[in-house]
Amino acid sequence: MFTRTTGLAGMATALGADQATKAVVSANSAALAGGVPVFPGFKLVFLRNDGVTFGLLGGVPWWALAALALAIVVWLAVLMARATDHLEALAYGLVIGGALGNVADRLRYGAVTDFLDFYVRDWHWPAFNLSDVAVVGGVLLLLLQQAWVARGHKHSS
């Protein structure tokens, strides 16, 4: 029971932080359109990505990507409900919250709002958002948790 609470807290935190930052970025879209340098190698931008990671599947109808993401969220929610320790539940919650943040954008705008732009000289990593950070962070936590268990450590329920 408490394990699910950890997962739900992770989900709510990821979704809330993502939506709050995207609201600020969207409200300042004109100022961010050309990019605002924060420090060397990083600037804030305003972009809408109609694809998925790295712009893949661009042009696929927004509703198809949203439906796919929601199907994955349902599957991950089942896994989160079955989680046996807090780290595992938190990891699933972060991935779910991140996915829901991008689904919310697809439902509102037909595309995902991206605003974090890291670069070296003229080479830019594809812009991303806090939903993407939550998904990647959640996957890394799942990998760490599995490695922890594989080394013979007990679950941390």
ABEGO torsion letter per residue (X at the ends): XAAAAAAAAAAAAAAAAAAAAAAAAAAAAAAAAAEBBABBGBBBBBBBBABBBGGBGBGBBAAAAAAAAAAAAAAAAAAAAABABAAAAAAAAAAAAAAAAAAAAAAAAGBBBBABBBBBEABBBBBBBAAAAAAAAAAAAAAAAAAAAAAGBBBAX
